Amino acid sequence: MKFLIAPSILLSTLLVGCGESSENKESGQTAERSSINADLEMKSGEEVDRFADIQVIRYDIVDFDKLTIQQKKLVYFMAQAGLAGRDIIYDQNNPYNLEIRNGIEHIIENYKGDKSTEDWNKLMVYAKQIWFANGIHHHYGMNKFTPKFSKEAFSNYVDATGAKISEEAMKVIFDPTIAAKRKVKDPSKDMIVASANNFYGPGVTQEMVDEFYKKKADPNAKHPIELGLNSTLILKNGDLYEDVWKVDGKYGKAIEKIVYWLEKAVKVAENDQQAKALEKLIEYYKTGDLKTWDDYNVLWAESTEGDIDWINGFIEVYGDALGKRASYESIVQITDFEASKQMQVVAENAQWFEDNSPLIDSHKKKEVKGVSYKVVQVASESGDASPSTPIGVNLPNNNWIRQEVGSKSVSLGNIISAYDKAGGPGILKEFAHDEKEVELAEKHAYLAGKLHTALHEVVGHASGQINEGVGQPAETLRNYASTLEEARADLVGLYYIMDPKLIDLGLITTLDVGKAEYDGYIRNGMMTQLQRLELGEDVEEEHMQNRQLVASWAIERGADDNVIERIQRDGKTYFNINDYDKLRVIFGELLREIQRIKSEGDYEAGKALVENYGVKVNQDLHREVLARVAPLNLAPYRGFVNPVLVPVTNEEGEITDIKIENNQSFVEQMLYYKKEYGILEE
């Protein structure tokens, strides 16, 4: 599971007002740097590009030069493995994405005409939107991008360069009724037919999918696999067939290259456990067997020694309306040991948190196993993790592995630091109710955000258990499973961030940290995140649904006691928390109910929560929010270019060092990726 953030919006809850740099206080890094890292540090948070609703910035890799050559090789090989699968996410998002992307890239590289025209500038914005979203649909809102240039102008570019764009692809680009939305989560529609992603073949309906997996699912299985995780479900001779993503199957050309680099990584693994996990991952990619995927995740979850780690595979199911099929992603990470020490206490006390949670006793884990937590430096990202990236991750996702083996949680320290350096206080001061609220955020929001992330990932996703015989949430809660899981994890963090236990553990010195997080969470859930939506749209993205659900449910629940007051002042809306302690109790009540829904597989109750509180938007408030953020000139979304890892070789061709280059523009990086990692054919 990912803890996602749209930084310009969540600055008020996580990243605004921290006067301390991450290397001095928050992450515990020393001030001493090598010359190369000093140069990289200066680039953290630097703006690379700005277009549409996007700002692209840089992140650095701190202390990379302190790694051994073996460790550097491991980082490099895993980064190459991740980038080798980059094309997969494009095809998963829509069957025309690769053709359209490749055609536009060909135009950009080969057009010799006037590049100062309005049409050319609009084409470049469209290209950047596709690169950022890994396809023709918005990475968060899921709506198809509308090209601002004319079809005639585009046809002229195609003719002038000999780009290969089929008539079908032209229709997809210019006809707003075709492939209008990548993922549709409207339960009144056939969500499979309505969604434009490429997880299901032509003619496949939601009813077919539900029936297909109903026959396969065994609610009494002790170790159930994640059905449908790594395949495209297609009709073949009138029957449903899983076209598995593996070496000799779908996406085989890219997966072969992933395996090539993984095999190199095995040879430089830091220890035997890492090597065994990598070998099992290779076996999974070769066979496509989901039992092997679980075996790999067990080995990976148990591999907690060493400085280098990775996330690689078909993992998160947010892209599929039914929450079954997983998008390709890769994150390569280096442990930040000093920063990890500060937060390791959260993992060490996971059992205390579980024992003292407001859950029904039968829904609590009697023994929380194998929970680990690290702050890491990201070295490379690809697929669903790039250019838009999470700030925290907890894996594996399979519930039985979490319960019997454990899980790993990471906070992406250098990503959070880059967001912080790129941030500004404008949105906080616009939406905070008063100066006291601003002061709380400026003093505590950065630490509060980091701590909420840790509690969300380490305690939240690792907590609770499903009743015996109920089955996996993907089968019981279906299209609402991801939203409810993210709400559940958020609520764990919210419940405990106001607990005096955190003071006892030395994580905070005052509960004002929790108050700052409560303020920011309600502001964001009710107002500031709405700037991502076009007026009139419902909330469909799971993390946005989760935050609105929690905030709006809490406001309604505490109405009689005026726990959260809605205030109108000078034509503007504010939400003011009058009683933080009562709000904590309310968060606990909702946590208890959502865990009950998950534990019992109560689909109707889960549906009611999401639909009644997480989906519909108050149009008057939405209009107001859009008007208030417009003068701030903020990009609602941020993402990153990746540093480039460059091998240094001797005369024999042996790698003697890995250097970091961090100077590419966004366009340069995307065209570089086309050249180096454009593996799948149109």
N, C-alpha and C positions, 0 to 999 in steps of 0.2 A: 504494500500500500504506500502511496505517496502523500506527503504533506505538501500541497501545492500553494503557490502564492503568485498573485499579480502585484508586483512590488509597488507600483505607483499608487495602487488603491490601498494596500495594506501597510503603507508606511506608518500610518497612525497607530497601527496595532503592533508593529514589529520593528520598524526600521527608522523611525523619525526621532530626532532629538537626542541621540546618543553622542555625547561629546568625546567619549573615549574611542580611540581606534581599536580595531579588533586585535591587533598585534600587541597592544599594551595592556589592556585589561580583560576584555571579554574572552579572547581565545587563548590568552596566556603565552603568546609567542614572545620571544626575546626581541629586543630592538636591533640586535646585531644581524646584519644580512650580508650575503656576498654581493658583489657588484651586479651580477646578472639578476638576482632576486630583487635587489633594490630597484633596478630598472623596471622589473615586472610589477613590483608593488605599486609603483607610481601609476601604472596603467589600470589597476583594479578600479572598476566603476567608470572608467573613461568611456564617453559616448563614441560609438563607432558609426552609427547610422540612425536616422529617424525618418520614418515614413508611415503613412496611414495612422493606425493607432498603436504603433510599435516603436520602442526605443531599443537599439542593440548596443550592448556595452561589453566590456572585457572583464575577465577574472584572471587572477594570477595563480601561480602554483608556488607556494612558499616552501623554501628549503629543499627544493628538488635536488639541488647539487649535493645535499648531504646523504643521498642514497648511494648504496654501492652500485657498481656497474651491473651486477646481476639483478638488483632491484629495478634499476632503470630499464633494463631489457624487458623485464616482466611488465612494467608499466607500458612500454612501447608496444610489445606484442599484443597485449590485451586491448590497447587503444586501436591498433590496426584491425584486430578481430571485430571490435565494435563498429568501426567505420565501414568495414566490408559488408555489413548488413544494412547500411543506410538506405539503399534503394527499396528494401522490403517494406518499410513503413509507408513509403509513397504508394506502392501498389495496394497495400492493405486499406489505405484511406479512400482510394477510388481507382477503378480499373483504367482510367484515362490519365491518371496523374503523371506517370512516367513519360508517356508520349507527349503530353503538353509541356512538362518541364523540359524534356530534352529538346523539343522543338524551339522553345523560347530561348534556351541556352545557346542553341545553334545560331539563332538570329542575333543574339547579343554579341557573340564571338565573331560573326562573319559579316554583319551589315556594314557597308562602306558609305552609306548615305549620311544625310544630315542628322546628327544626334542631339541637336539643340531644340528640336521641335516639341510642341506640347504633346503630340501623340507618343513620341519616343519616351519622354519623361513619364508619361502615364503607363507605358509598357514596362518601364523599369520598376515602377511602384508595384505593378501587378506581379512581376517576376519575384520581387522581394517578399511580397505577401505569400506567394507559393513556397518559396524557400523556407520562410519562417514557420509556416503551418504544415510543412511536409505534404503539400497538396493544394488543391484549388478551393478548399473549404477552410474557414477560420478555425484556428487551433482550439479555441475555447467556445466560441458561439456556434460553431458547426455550420453556419450559413455559407453558401457559395459566394466567392468573391465576384463582384460585378466589375468587369473591365470598363475603365473610363475612356479607353480609346475605341475608335470605330472598327467595325468588322472590315471595312474597306482598307483602312490603314494597316491593319494586321495582315490582311491578305497580300498587301504590297510588300510587307517585310518578308513574308513567307516566300513570295515569288522571287524577291531580290536575292535571297540567300540560299534558296533550295531546301529550306527546312521541311521536314516531313511531318505534316499535320493532316490527319485524315479528315474527311467531311464529318464523320461522327464526332471526332474530337472538337471540331469547329462548333458544332451544335452544342456540345457540352459547355464550351466556353461562353457562348453568346446567348443561348436560349435559357432564360431564367427558370423555366419550368422543368428543365432536365437536370437531374441530380442536384436538386435545390438545397438539400441539407445532408451533411455527412452522416449524422446520427439523429434519429427522431425518437424521442421518449414520450410520445403522446399515447397513453394507453387506449385511447379511442380509435387509434389507427393500427394497421398492420405495421409494426415498427420495423420489421425486416424489409418489407416491400418499399416502405417510405424512405428508408435510409439508403444513402448513396455510397456507403463504404463497400469494400470488396470482400467481406467475410463470408458472404453467401452468394451462390450463383443465381442466374436468371431462373425465375419460376419458383424459387423457394419461398414459402410463406412462414409467418410466425407460427401458425397452427402446426405446420409440418415439423418445424424445429422443436416445438414443445413436445410433440408426440414422439419424435425420434429419440430425444434424450430422456423422456419419461420411461421409455422401455429399457434404456441402458442404465439408468440410475438405480443404485441399490442403497436405500436409506439406512440399512443395517450394516453396510460395509464398514469395517474397522478402519481401513486405510483407503478411502475413496480417492480416485484420481480426479483431476480437474477436467471433466468431460468437455471436449470440443476446443480445448485451449490452443492447439497448434495445427489447425486445419481449416480449409475452406469447405463449407458444406455445399455440395452441388447436386444437381439432378443428373443421373447417369443411367440411360436406358429406362427412364421412368422411376428409378429408385434413388433415394438419398445416399450420398457417398461422401466420405470425408477425404478430401484431397490433402494429405498430410504434408506439412512443411518440413522437409528433411533433405539430405544430400541428394538422393536420387528421386526426389519428388518436387513439389512446387517450391519455388525459390531455391532450387538445388544449386544453381550456379553461384549465388551469393553465399549460401551456406557452406559450400565447398571451400570458399575463400576464408570464411570464419574459422572453419576447422583447421585450415592450413596454419593460421596464426595461433590458434589454441594449442596446436601440437608443438609449436615453437615455445609457447609459454610454459608448457609442462616441463621442459628441460631446464628452465630457470626458476621454477617455483621455489618459494622460500623454505618449504618443508614438505614432508610426505603427505600430510593431510591436504594441503593445497593441491599437490600433484594429483592425488586421488580424485579430488573434486573436479579438476579440469579434465581428467581422463573420462570421468563419468559424463561430463557435459558434452565431450566429443562423441561419446557413444550415443547420447540422446540425439544430437544433431544428425548422426548417421542413421539412426533407426526411427526417430520420431515417436518412440514409445513413451507414453506418459507415465508409466510405472518407473521407467528409467529416469524421467524428469524428477519424480519424487525422490528417487534414490540419490540423484545429484543434489537436490535441495537439502537432504539430510546431511550429506557430507559437507556441503557448503555452510550450513548453519552451525555445524560442529567445528568448522575450521576458523578459529578465532585468534590463532597465533600469527604473527607476522605483521609487517608494516603495510603491505599492499593487499587490496581486495578489489572486488569487481561485482557488477550486476550485469548479466548478459543472458538474453533469451527472449522468449515470448512470455511476457510477465503480467502486465496490467490489462484489465478487461474493460476499462472505461470507454474505449472506442466502440464497443459492441452494445447496442441498446439492450440486449438480453444478458449482458455481463458474462459471456462464455468465452469468446475468442480474444486472444491477447495480442497486443501490439508489440512489435520488436523494439527493444531498447538496450542501451549499454551505458554504464557509468564505470569509469576506472578511478580508483580512489586510493589516497595515501593517508595513513592514520596521522592525525595531529595529536600526539600523545599528551602534551600539556593540557590542551583544551579538553581532551577526553577525560582526563583525570578529574576535572572539575565537575563533570556531569555523570561520571560512572556510578556515583552514589544512587542515582535514579534506578539503574538496573539492579544494583545490589539490594535495593529495598523493594523490588517488584512484588514480593510475597506480602509485605506489609500493606502495600497499596491495594492488593487484591483482597486481603482479609478485611480491610477497613472500608471497602467501597460500599455504596448504598444498594448494591445488587441483591436480589433474592439469593439466599444462601445456596440453594441448589444450582444457581447459575455461576457461582464463583469457582475458580480453579482451586482444588485442594493443594496442588503443588505446581507452582509456576516454574517451568524448566527452561534452562538454556538461554535466558535473556541477556543479550549483550548490547552495549551502546558505545558508539564512538563518534567523535567529531573528526571529519575527514577533509582533506584537500582534494578536490576534484582535479583529475589530470586530463580527462577526455570524456566527452559525452556524444551519444549518437542515437538515432532513431527517435523514439517517443520522448526521450529525455533532452532533446536538443532541436532547435536553439532555445525553446522554452523549457525550463528545467524546474524540477521540484527543489525544495530546500531540505527535505528530510524524507527518508525511505525506511520502511520496515518490511522485511521479507524473511521467509517465504510466505506466500499467501494461503497455502493449503492449511485448513484449520487443524487437521490431525497432526501435522508436523509441528505447528506452533505449540500444541498441547503436549505432545509426547517428547519432542526434541528441543524446541525453543525457536528463537528468531533472532535476527540481527537488526539493530536499528542504527541509522547513521544520520547525522546532521551535516549538511554540506557547508562547512565553515567558510571556505573562501568564496562560495556563491553568496552566502548571507552577507559577508563582508563587502563584496562588490556592490550588492544591492544597497547597502547602507551608505557607501561612499557616493553612490549616484543619487541618493535620495534628497528630499527637501521637505520643509515643514508646511507647505501651503495647504494641503488637503486636511491636515490635522487642525490647523487654526480655523479653517472654514467650517468644519463640521463639529468640532468640540463645543460642548454647551457653554463652558466658561473657562476662565484662566486657570482655575484649580485643575480642571481636566487636562488642559494643555500642559501644565506643570507636571502632573503625574506622568504623562506620556514622555515628556522630555527627560525626566529623571529615570524612568523605569521601563519604557516600552521595549527597548532593545533587548534587555535581559528577559523581560516577560515573554517576548516572542520566542526567544531561544528556548526558554524553559517550557513553554507550552508545546513547542515542537517536540522536545524530548519526552514530555509526558504523553503526548499524543502517540508518538511512534513506539516508545519503549513500553509504557504501561497500557496505553489505550488499546492498541492492536493486539497486544499479548494477553489481554484480560478476557474473562468470561469463558463460558463453555456452552456447547450446544447439547441439548438433551439427547439421550441415547435414542437412536432410531428416527431422528428428525430429518437428517440429511443435510447436505451442503446448502449454504445460503443462495448460491447460484441457482439451485433447483427450487428452493422453498420461497425465497423472496424475489427471485428473478430480476426484473428490471429495476427494482428498488434496492437491491442488495448493496450496491456500492455507496449510494447516498446514505443509507442507514448506517453502514459500517464507518464511514467518515464522520458522521454525526456522533456516533458512539465514541469513537476515539477522541474527537474534539471535546466531548463532554467529560471524559475522564480527565483530560488536561485542565479543563475549566474548573472541575470540582476540586482538584487537588492543588491548584495554584493559589487557592485561598486557604490552604490548610497550614496551621502552625508547625506541622511536621517538617515542612520545607525549611523553616527557620532552624529547627533542631538539627536538621541534616547539613546546615551550613550553606544551603543553596541560595537563600535570600536572607536579608536582615530585617525586612519589613513586609507586611502584607499589602503595603501600597503597590508592590509589584503585581500582585493579583488584581488589585483594583484597576490598575492601568490596563491590564489585559481584558478585564470585563468591559471597561469603557470602550476600548478599541473594537472588541468583538461585536458588541451591540451596534456601534456606529457602522461597522462594515457590513454586518449581516442585514441591517435594515436600510442602509443608504449607500455608502460609498461604492460598494461593489456593483451597484446598478449602473454605473457609468460604462460598464462593459456591454450593456444591452442597448439595442435600438428601441426607441419608444414603441410600446405596444407588444414587445416580445415577452414571453414567459421565461422563467428560469429553467434551463434544461441541464446545464453542466452540474455534475454531482457535487463538487465541492461548494459551488454557489448555492445549490439547493440545500445542502447540509447547513450552511451558515444561516441562511434565511429561516430555515425550519427551527433551528435552535433559538435564534433571537426572537422570532415572532411568537413561538410557543411560550417562551419565558415571559414575554410582555403580557400575553393574554392570561397566563397562569397567575401572575402577580398583580393583576389589575385591581383586585379588591383591596389590596394593601398598598397600592401605588408604589410597588417596588421599582418599576421603571416608568418614569413620567415622560410623556410626549409633550413637548413645549413648542409653542409657536411664538416667534419673536421677530419683528420686522419682516414678516412675510417668509421667514425661514423656519424649518423644522429641526428640532434637536431632541435627542433622547438622553435623559438624565437618570442615572441610577441613584435612587434614594436610600436603598438598603442592600448593601453588598452581601451581607450575611444571609438574608432571605433569598437573594438571587442564587447564592451557592446551593441552598436547599432545593430550589426549583431546578437547577441544573442536575442535581442528584436524582430528583424524581424522574426527569426525562431520561436520564441515563438508565435508570432501573427499568423503565418501560421499553426502551429500545433494545436493551439486552434481553428482556423477556421476549420481545418480538423475534429476535435472532435465535434465541435458545429454543423457542417453541415453533419456529417457522411460521409465524402468524402473518401470512401474506396480506390479508385484508386490513389488519391494524397498521402494518407498515405502509401500505398504499395510502391509507387515510392520513397518516402523519405527513407523508411527503406531499401528497396532492393538496391537502388543506393548508399546509404551512410553508412548504418549500417551493412551490411552483408559480403561483399567481403573484403578480406585482401590482402594488397600488400605483395606478397610472399618474395620479396627481403628484405623488411623492417622487416618482420616477422623473417626471417632467421637471420638477424642482431641482433634483439632483443634477440632471444634465445641464441645467442653466447655471448652477453654482460652480460646477467644475470647469465649464467652458473657459472662463477667464484665466484659469490656472495654467492652461496650455500643457497639461500633463499627458503623457502616453499611458493609456490604461494597462498596457502590457509591456514587459521587458523580457529580453532574452540575451543570448551571448554568442559571440564568436569564440571558438576554442583556440587556445595556444596550439601551435604545431610542434610536434616532437620530431626532431631531425636526428637520424643516426649519424655518428661519426665513425668512419671505418679506416683501417690501416691498409697497407698494400696487399695484404692477403684477403681483404674483403671482410675481415672480422670487425664486429662492432666494438669500439673502444670507449664510446661515450654517447650519451643522448643529450642534445642541446634543445633549448626551448626558444622558439620564435613566436612573438606575439604582436605582429605588426600588420596582419592582413585586414583589409576592409571586409565588410560583409559580402560584397559582390565578389571580391577576390577569393574569399574562402569558399563560397559556393561554386565558383568555376573551377577552383582547385580540387574540390571534392568531386566534381563531375569528371575531371581528368583522371584522378587517382582511384576513385571508388565507384564510378559509374558502371556497375557490373551487370545488372539485369538489362535485358533487351527490352525494347518498347513493347 
